[in-house]
């Protein structure tokens, strides 16, 4: 029996196969991923649109996303603003800018020369950028000057700390560039080697540091939980900086369930299981067998919520223009609770806002194209503004746009479109 991407992967010889046309859709957009028994039927069914319609939707979406990136681009530094109203990208955002350039080139939206110019400029900025305590790239930089900034967004000696999770994402993209573009490899490596592995990695785990706003003193902490931890640790590992304990999500997991779907619960607590790091790993680096299992668990829980409530559910992290936090994590599972909202401060759990994530919808459909993921792509269409690009999502109840237009949303849409075009992780070209 031939096993294709969106069938039951030979678990049952009587399982109905996809029509030939839909097999072609699945094989183009996703690797062969065995489907566990717990996966709901809506994730076993093909998209309700033909291949041409899906391709057209992805291309149109990616073109709008690229125009969005262009509007925030600074030719002085090669960086891109995090939001139209926020010119201080994080290190994670800087990686998203590199991902946008790479994807736009792969999709044919810019020439090789234009791509090289943009990436070279960004790498030059990073090579001279101030690091936090000489350890790692700080939390925020000025898009127009490349300066590390402090809590008042003014140039600052050390900024407000650094996130090893953010640095890990940057290392992923520096490695992709170095592998795929030999002429840029020396500059990408020079930037990567500025990161002090001895300080950012300890005892096999990643460590972050931030300046306490009240005391002004640095606070160091182990950073990362299941999902984010493995994705970012993979970035360090690509450069030979091993955080072996962080790479294996099973090492700190215990069995749990969300709506009857088995999930991996982080036994250390303060976990934050959401779509973002899982789809990024799939798009950029590819899923190994354990990662595939985590992906199916996370997507199945979201689809099951939809089947039980009728509420389209695509949960991820996003910028949302809602005070006082402005950035929220919509969790499949966080700190013992299902489908709650987290913020940057550990242990703070909210019930609102709730939204369907634009970038996660496109990413899930690129990776695992099914009836459900296509419905999700259709559900986020109100997030598209013809003048500003893609908002981070649509609110669950009102179906209205979040009206928050972030670089990260645009970047992941571009990545998803390139993955769909090539059918392979971006690190493979």
N, C-alpha and C positions, 0 to 999 in steps of 0.2 A: 504494500500500500504506500503510495507516494505521500509524503508529509509536506504540506506547504505552510506558509506562515500563519494563516489565520484559521487553520483547522485544529482538530483536537490532537494533532501531532501523534497519530497512531495509538492513542489511548483506547480506542474502541474501533474495531474493524467495521462496524456498522454505522459509524458516524458519517453524516452526510457531508460530501465534499462541496467546496465552493464551485460555482460555475466557472468555466474556463476563463472568461473575461475578468472575473473578479479575482481569480487566482493570479492573473497577470498584474492586477493592481497591487495585491498584497506582496507579491514577490518583488515588484519594483521598489516599494517603499519601506520594506522591513525585512530584517534577516529572519531565517527560520527559527522561531521561538516556540518550544513546546508549551502548550497551554495546560495548566494544572486543572484538576477536576473541579475545583471550587469556582472557577471563572464563570460568571453568569452568561446566559445565552446571548444577551445583547452584545457581548464582546466576542462572540463566535460567529456573528453574522456579518456579511460584507457591507460596505457603505452603500447607501441608497442613491448613489450617483455614479455615473460611469467614469472611467479613467480620465477622459478628456476634460470633463467638467471639474474634476478634482484638480487636475494640473492647472487649469485656467484659474481656479480660485486661488491656488497657492502662488501662482505667478503674480496675479493682481495684488494679492496681500503683500508679497515681498517687495514689489515695486513701491507701494505706499510706505512700507516700513523703511526702505532705503531713502526715500525723499525725506522722511522724518529724521533719519540720521544726518543727512546732508544739512538740514536746517540747524542742527546743533553743533556742527563741525567747526573747529577752530583751525584754520590753516597755519596759525602761528605755532601751535603745539602738537597738532595731530590728534588731539583729544576731542571728545564729544561731551557736551553738557548732559548731565543726568536727566534733566527735565528742562523744558523751555524756560521755566522760572527758577532753575537751580543750576548754577554754573560750577558746581563743585563735585565732580564725579568721585566715587569711591574707587578703590583699586579693583573691585568687582566690575564697576562700570567701565573702567579703562580696558579690562579684558573684553567686555562686551563690544567696545568700539573696535578692537582688533578683530573680533569675530564678525562684526558687521562688514568690515572692509574685505575680509577673506571671503565671506559669503557673497557679497556683491560682485566680486571678481569672478567667482565660480559660476554665478548666475548670468554673467555677461552684461551686468549693468555698468561696470567700469572696465577700463583697459588694464593690462598688466602694468603699464607705466604709471597710471594713476594710482593703482593699488600700491606699487612699490614706493611711490612718493609719500602716500599717506602713512603707511606702516613705518617707513624710515623716519619720518618726522616724529611719530609717536615714540618710537624706540629711542631716538635721540633725546627726547624730552625725559623719558624714564631713566636714561643713563646718567643724566645730570641732576635728576630730581632728588631733593632732600629725603632721606629715610628717617623713620622714627628711631632715634637713638643709634643710628647706624645699623639697625637690625633688619628692618624690612620696610616695604612701602607702607606709608601711613594710611589713615582712613579716608582723607579727602584732599583733593588737589584742585587748584584753580584752572579751569579749562582754558583760560586765555593766557596765563603766564606759566603754568606748570608748577607753580609754587605749592608746597605743602602748607595747608592752612589749619588754624586752630579753631577753638569753639566759636569765635566771632567771624570766621571765614577770612581772617587776615593772615598774611604770611607768618609762619610760626616755626621755631626751631625744631620742635618735635611733633607738632600737631596734637592730636587727642589720643594717640595710641595706634595700634595696628591690629588687623584681623587676619589670623592665619588662614581662615576659610577664604577670605577675599584673595589673599596672596596665592593660595592654591589654584584658584581659578585663573589668575594671571599666568601662573606657571604652565597651566594646561595650554593656554593660547600661545605663549612664547614657544612651547615645544612644537605645536602644530605648525607654526610659521617656520621654525628652524628646519623641520622635516620636509616641508613641502616647497620651501623657497630657499634654495642653497645660498643665493646671493644675500639674503637677509639673515642667514643663520648666525654669522659672527656677532651681529648687533643684538639679536635675540638672546644669544647665550650670554653676552656681556651684561644684559639687563637681569637675566635669571641668576647669574652668579653673584649679584649684589646681595641676595637674600642670605642671611646668616642662619644656616641650618642648625647650628649648635644651640641657638637661642629660640628659634621658632619650633623646633622639634625636640622633645625630651621624653625619654622612656617609651619611645615608640608612638607617642601621641603629639598632636599639634598644640601649641600654646599661643594664646593671644595676650595682648596687654592693652590697657587703657588707663587714662588719667582720670582719677576720681574727681568729679566736678566739685565736690565739697571740700576735700582735703588737699587736692592738687597733687596727690601722690599716685605713683603707678600701681596698678593692680594686675597681677599676672594670673592666668587661669587656663586650665585645660579647655580647649575649644573644639566643639563638634559633637554631634550625635548621629545616630544612624541616618544615612542618606548624605547629608552635607559632609560628614566626616570622611566617608570613603571617596567621594568625588574630589574633594580638595586634596586629600592625602595622595591621590593618584597624580595630581599635578606636581607635587614635590617629588614623587617617585620617578616621574619621567626625567627628572634631572639628577637622579641618583641620590636624592635626599630622602631616605627611607623613614617612613612612619609606619612600621609594619603592624603595630598593634591597631592603628587606626584604619588600615586598609580592609580588614576583615570584619564586616558588619555582624557576623554571627558570634564574634568573640564577646560582645557585650549585649547580646539579645536574649530575650526569653519569649516564649510563645504568648501571643495574645490574640484577641479577635476584635473586629469592628463590623458590626451588623452581620455577624456570623462568618465573616471572611477572616482567615488566619492572617495575622500580621506579625511583624517583628517589633517587639516592645523593647526599648532601651532600658536595661535594668539599672542604669545609673540615674534615671530620672531626668526631668527637664528635657525630654525628647521633643522633637519637632519633625514629625513625618509629614512631608508635603511633596508635591510633584516636582518642584524645581530642580533639586540636585539629581534626581533620578532620570529625568528626561535629558538634562544636560550631559550626563554621563553617556546615555544612549546615543545622542546626536553626535557628540564630539569624539568619544573614545570607544564606544561600543559596549555592549553588556556581555560580561562573562556569565556562566550559568547561575551563580548565586545572585548576581545583579538582576538577571531576568526574573528570578523568583520574587525579589523585592518589588520589581516593576509591576508584575502581575498582581501582587497583593495590593499595592497602592491604587492601581487603576480599578481593580475589582471592587474595592471598598467604595470608591466614588460612584461607580456604576450601580452598585447595590443601593446606595442612598437614593439615587434617581428612581430605581425600580420601586422602592418602598414609599417614596414621598412624591414622585412626579417632578421633583426639583432637579433640574440639570445641575450637576456637581462636577466642577473641575477646580480643585483646590491647590493653590500655590502661594508663593510670596509675591507681593506687588506693592508698588507705590499707589496709594489711594489718598486723594486730597481731602482727608477727613482729620481734623484736629482731635486729640493733641499729638498723635503719633506719626501720622502721614505715611507710615510704612507698616504693613501688616503681613502676618503669616497665617494663611488659612490652612489649618492643620487637618489632615485625615485623623491624626492621633497626636495629642500633645499632653504630656504630663498626666496620663491616666484618663483623659477625656477625649471623646470622639467628636470630630468636626467642630472645633472651637477656633477662636482667633487668638493668636499670640502677637506680642510686640517685642521690640528689642530687649526690653527689661526682662530678665529671666523670671519665670513664675507668674507673670501677669497674664491672665486669661480673660478674654472678652467674648461676648456673643455676637457682636457686630463690629464692623461691616461685613457682609457676606456678598461675594461676587463670583462670577464665572470668569476664570483667568483666560485672557486672550492668548497669551504666549503658550500657556500649557495646553490649550485646546489644539493649536496648530502642531505643537511638538508631539503630543500623544498620537495625533492622527498620522504624522509622518512616520513615527516609529511602529505603531500598532494600528493600522487603519481598519476600523470596524464600523458597524452601524452606529455605535454609541459615540465614537470619537468624531464621526462626521456630523452627527447631530450637535455635538459641542462646537465644532467649527461654525456651523450655521447659527448657533445660538449667540455667538459673540459678534456677529456682523454689525449690530448697532454700535459697537465700539469704534467703528471706522468713521473718522471725520475726514472729509475730502481735502480740507485745508491743513489739518494738524497731524493726520496719520492715525495710528492705532492707540486707543486708550488701553489701559491695563485690563479692562474687562467690562462686564455689565453686571449690575447689581441683581442678585437672585430674584427678589420679589418684583421689582419694578421693570426689570429688563432694560433699564436705561444705562447709558454709558457712565463709567466712573469719571470720564473727562479728565483723566490724568495720563499724560502722554510721556512715557518714560523710554529712555534709551534701551533698557533691558527688554522691554516688550518688543521693540523693533528688532533688536539683535536676535532674539530667539525665533521670531518669525522668519527672519532671513536664514538662520541656521536650518530651520525645519524645511524651508523651501529647497535649500541646497541638498540636504539629506534625501529629500524626496526625489530630486533630480538624479542623484548619483546612486542612491540605494545603498550607501555605505557610510560608516562613521567619517567625520570630516578629517580626522587625523590620517585617514587612508587616502586622502586626495579626492 
